[in-house]
Amino acid sequence: MKTIFSGIQPSGVITLGNYIGAMKQFVELQDDYNCYFCIVDQHAITVPQDRLALRKNIRSLAAFYLAVGIDPNKSTLFIQSEVPAHAQAGWILQCIAYIGELERMTQFKDKSAGKEAVSAGLLTYPPLMAADILLYSTDIVPVGEDQKQHIELTRDLAERFNKRYGDIFTIPEARIPKIGARIMSLTDPTKKMSKSDPNQKSYITLLDDAKTIEKKVKSAVTDSEGIIRYDKENKPGVSNLLTIYSILANKPIEQLEERYAGKGYGEFKADVAQVIIDALTPIQEKYYELMESSKLDDILDEGAEKANRVASKMLKKMENAIGLGRKRR
């Protein structure tokens, strides 16, 4: 069984885009792969965080993982900072990474643009991300298009390490879903749906109530043509709503185009909103139940224990290969 690793930062609300583009895929993968799902809290502190909010977001994200359908009997769910091997392996990989390749990372350029000062961690976090992945002999990393560059760097670092010190690492491959990997903003469908968007109408969170979802979908940007068809270039707003509907209702876009032939955007949007509500209601119910339960912490304890066993073994291989520590008799 091949291994999958994926991590999400606990940096705020989880959007419908996060769910469709990542978490929904995870549930489908866990039956066929050895899955590690990590709450990457050490990545979150590359930018300033409120201590209490971060703690709350870490636990909240864990509850979301389970609420959407991650089964702790099939997958390993854990918090990055509770497995020290991540930071230790990240330092080793940082020492074989080059400043030039880190400075070329698109996300570093975007997040540092126009700022007087940025943390060193913002520049060097890609080697930590590589460590996250490589510690578990990961074969496949499910990511969106915006993370593809980081997986390419992970592969480069793994190959560089293997060439210098022996074949230690599995070389991972990125898995980018053909549909749904990039759910777009409701107010500007040319941009990705993002929780950092100052306009709250641009995204739907997994905890939005039915009325809020209805209002946001009703006000979603479409066009003046009045025809419901998939055309990403000329009709990005309608195409985005069709993508959301298709994935959540598990119906082909072609079937939806036929269903709404000759019908207006009002009816279409109302149905999209209802599909979203139907998908999120059971997730919300389970989420609130988990947040009030000690079961969540028990699952995270078990996940950390398993992840520590696996990651520590790989870290020891790395240290032995590179010559760190004492040789044990």
C-alpha positions in Angstrom: 0.0 0.0 0.0 1.5 3.3 -1.0 1.8 6.2 1.5 0.1 9.6 1.3 1.1 12.6 3.3 -0.8 15.9 3.5 -0.7 18.9 5.8 -3.0 21.9 6.4 -2.1 25.0 8.4 -4.3 25.9 11.4 -4.4 29.5 10.5 -8.1 30.3 10.6 -11.4 29.2 9.1 -11.7 26.3 6.8 -13.4 27.2 3.5 -15.5 25.3 1.1 -12.5 25.5 -1.2 -10.3 23.8 1.4 -12.9 21.0 1.7 -13.5 20.4 -2.0 -9.9 20.9 -3.0 -8.3 18.9 -0.3 -10.2 17.3 2.6 -12.9 15.7 0.6 -10.2 14.0 -1.5 -8.5 12.7 1.7 -11.6 10.8 2.7 -11.7 9.0 -0.6 -8.0 8.2 -0.5 -7.8 6.6 3.0 -9.3 3.3 1.9 -6.6 2.6 -0.7 -3.5 4.3 0.8 -1.5 4.5 4.1 -2.4 8.1 5.0 -0.8 10.6 7.3 -2.7 13.8 7.8 -0.9 16.5 9.7 -1.9 19.8 11.3 1.2 21.8 10.4 1.3 24.3 13.2 5.0 25.0 12.9 4.4 26.3 9.4 1.7 28.6 10.8 4.2 30.6 12.9 6.2 31.8 9.9 3.9 34.8 10.2 2.7 36.3 13.6 0.0 34.3 15.3 -2.1 35.0 18.4 -1.2 32.3 20.9 -4.7 31.5 22.1 -6.2 31.7 18.6 -3.6 29.3 17.3 -4.3 26.8 20.0 -8.0 26.9 19.3 -7.4 26.6 15.5 -5.2 23.6 15.9 -7.9 21.7 17.8 -10.6 23.0 15.5 -8.8 21.8 12.4 -8.4 18.3 14.0 -12.1 18.2 14.6 -12.7 19.2 11.0 -10.5 16.4 9.7 -12.6 13.9 11.6 -15.9 15.5 10.9 -15.5 15.4 7.1 -14.8 11.6 7.4 -11.2 10.9 8.2 -11.2 7.6 10.1 -8.4 7.3 12.8 -8.6 3.5 12.3 -7.5 4.0 8.7 -5.4 7.1 8.8 -2.9 8.8 11.1 -4.0 12.2 12.3 -1.5 14.3 14.3 -0.1 17.7 15.1 3.3 18.6 13.6 4.8 20.2 16.7 4.1 17.0 18.7 6.5 15.1 16.5 10.0 16.7 17.1 11.5 14.8 14.2 9.9 17.3 11.8 11.9 20.3 13.0 15.1 18.2 13.3 14.8 16.8 9.8 13.8 20.2 8.5 17.1 21.6 9.8 19.1 18.9 8.0 17.3 19.6 4.8 17.7 23.3 5.3 21.5 22.7 5.3 21.4 21.1 1.9 18.9 23.6 0.4 20.3 26.7 -1.5 19.2 30.2 -0.7 18.6 30.9 -4.4 16.1 28.1 -4.8 14.3 29.2 -1.7 14.1 32.8 -2.9 12.5 31.6 -6.1 9.5 30.1 -4.4 6.4 31.9 -5.6 4.7 31.9 -2.2 7.8 33.5 -0.6 7.7 36.2 -3.2 4.0 36.8 -2.7 4.0 36.9 1.1 7.2 39.0 1.4 6.2 41.5 -1.4 6.1 45.1 -0.1 7.1 44.3 3.5 10.0 45.9 5.3 10.9 42.7 7.1 10.0 39.1 6.9 10.9 36.2 9.2 13.7 33.8 8.2 11.2 31.1 8.6 9.1 32.4 5.7 12.1 31.9 3.5 13.2 28.5 4.9 9.9 26.7 5.5 10.0 24.7 2.3 12.7 22.4 3.7 10.5 21.9 6.7 7.6 21.0 4.3 10.0 18.6 2.6 10.8 17.0 5.9 7.1 16.6 6.7 6.8 14.6 3.5 10.0 12.6 3.4 9.9 11.4 7.0 7.1 9.0 6.2 8.6 7.6 2.9 5.7 9.3 1.2 4.8 8.2 -2.4 2.1 10.7 -3.2 1.3 14.2 -1.9 -2.2 15.5 -2.9 -1.9 19.3 -3.4 -3.4 22.2 -5.3 -1.6 23.8 -8.2 -0.2 26.5 -5.9 1.8 23.9 -4.0 3.3 22.1 -7.0 6.5 24.1 -6.9 7.1 23.1 -3.3 6.7 19.4 -4.2 9.3 19.9 -7.0 11.7 21.3 -4.4 11.0 18.4 -2.1 11.9 16.0 -4.9 15.1 18.0 -5.6 16.2 18.0 -1.9 15.4 14.2 -1.6 17.4 13.4 -4.8 20.3 15.7 -3.6 20.4 14.0 -0.2 20.3 10.5 -1.7 23.1 11.3 -4.2 25.3 12.6 -1.4 24.6 10.2 1.4 22.9 7.1 0.0 19.4 6.2 -0.9 17.4 7.1 2.2 14.4 8.9 0.8 11.4 7.8 -1.4 11.0 10.4 -4.1 7.4 11.7 -3.8 5.0 12.7 -6.6 2.4 15.4 -6.5 -1.3 14.5 -7.1 -3.3 17.4 -8.4 -7.1 16.7 -8.8 -8.3 17.3 -12.4 -11.6 18.9 -11.1 -12.1 20.8 -7.9 -8.4 21.5 -7.0 -9.1 25.2 -7.3 -12.4 26.5 -6.1 -12.7 30.1 -7.0 -13.9 33.2 -5.1 -17.6 33.9 -5.2 -17.0 37.7 -5.7 -14.0 37.4 -8.1 -14.1 34.0 -9.9 -10.7 34.7 -11.5 -9.1 34.3 -8.1 -8.9 31.3 -5.8 -11.3 31.1 -2.8 -9.3 32.2 0.2 -10.0 32.7 3.9 -7.6 35.7 3.8 -9.9 37.6 1.4 -11.2 40.7 3.3 -14.6 40.3 1.6 -16.4 37.6 3.6 -18.9 37.2 0.7 -16.1 35.7 -1.4 -15.9 32.5 0.5 -18.0 30.0 2.3 -16.7 28.5 5.6 -17.5 25.0 6.8 -19.4 26.5 9.7 -21.5 29.0 7.8 -25.3 28.5 8.6 -27.9 27.9 5.9 -29.0 31.6 5.7 -25.4 32.8 5.3 -24.7 30.2 2.6 -27.9 31.2 0.7 -27.0 34.9 0.8 -23.4 34.3 -0.3 -24.4 32.1 -3.2 -27.2 34.4 -4.3 -24.8 37.3 -4.5 -22.1 35.3 -6.3 -20.8 37.0 -9.4 -22.0 35.4 -12.7 -22.5 37.2 -16.0 -25.2 38.8 -18.1 -25.6 36.0 -20.6 -28.2 34.1 -18.5 -27.1 30.7 -19.8 -25.9 27.9 -17.5 -22.9 26.3 -19.2 -19.3 25.4 -18.3 -16.9 27.8 -19.9 -14.0 28.7 -17.6 -12.6 31.4 -19.8 -15.8 33.3 -20.7 -18.0 32.3 -17.8 -15.8 31.8 -14.7 -18.5 32.6 -12.2 -21.0 30.1 -13.6 -18.3 27.5 -14.2 -17.2 27.8 -10.5 -20.7 27.2 -9.3 -21.1 24.3 -11.6 -17.9 22.8 -10.3 -19.0 23.1 -6.7 -22.5 21.6 -7.5 -21.0 18.8 -9.5 -18.5 17.7 -6.9 -20.8 18.0 -3.9 -23.8 16.3 -5.6 -21.6 13.8 -7.4 -23.2 14.7 -10.8 -21.4 15.3 -14.1 -21.3 18.9 -15.2 -22.8 17.9 -18.6 -25.9 16.5 -16.7 -26.3 19.8 -14.8 -26.0 21.8 -18.0 -28.9 19.8 -19.4 -30.9 20.1 -16.2 -30.7 23.9 -16.2 -31.1 24.5 -20.0 -33.5 27.4 -20.4 -33.6 28.1 -16.7 -32.3 31.3 -15.0 -29.5 31.9 -12.6 -31.9 32.5 -9.7 -33.1 28.9 -9.6 -29.6 27.6 -10.3 -28.1 29.5 -7.5 -30.8 28.4 -5.0 -30.1 24.8 -5.9 -26.3 25.3 -5.5 -26.9 26.8 -2.1 -29.0 23.8 -1.0 -26.4 21.3 -2.2 -23.8 23.1 -0.1 -26.1 23.2 2.9 -26.9 19.5 2.6 -23.2 18.6 2.4 -22.1 20.8 5.3 -24.9 20.1 7.8 -23.7 16.6 8.9 -20.1 17.9 9.0 -21.1 20.8 11.3 -23.0 18.4 13.6 -20.1 16.1 14.0 -17.6 19.0 14.4 -19.5 20.5 17.4 -19.8 17.1 19.0 -16.1 16.5 18.7 -15.1 19.9 20.0 -17.0 19.1 23.3 -15.5 15.6 23.6 -12.3 14.2 25.0 -12.3 11.7 22.1 -10.6 14.3 19.9 -7.6 14.5 22.2 -7.4 10.7 22.5 -7.2 10.4 18.7 -4.5 13.1 18.5 -2.5 11.4 21.3 -2.7 8.1 19.4 -1.8 9.8 16.1 1.3 11.5 17.6 2.5 8.3 19.1 2.3 6.4 15.8 3.8 9.4 13.8 6.7 9.7 16.3 7.6 6.0 15.9 7.8 6.2 12.1 9.4 9.7 11.9 12.0 8.9 14.5 13.2 5.9 12.6 13.7 8.0 9.4 15.4 10.8 11.3 17.9 8.3 12.7 18.6 7.0 9.2 19.2 10.7 8.1 21.5 11.4 11.1 23.5 8.2 10.5 23.9 8.9 6.8 25.1 12.4 7.4 27.4 11.6 10.4 25.5 13.3 13.2 25.8 12.1 16.8 27.9 9.2 18.2 28.2 5.8 16.6 26.5 3.3 18.9 28.2 0.0 19.7 
